[in-house]
């Protein structure tokens, strides 16, 4: 994620992270990933997206 964007629509957030849109939407619904509404559609701030990915576990659950 070396993009210099300020925010991402959900579809672009999924593409930037390699996660599915469903995973991004679940994180939003669970309150793990905040969204903002500067217009009609939600966007995720780049810093929030980076923090969410960085906070993911470093090992697989057994």
Secondary structure as UniProt FT lines:
FT   STRAND          7..9
FT   HELIX           10..17
FT   HELIX           21..29
FT   TURN            30..31
FT   STRAND          43..45
FT   HELIX           46..54
//
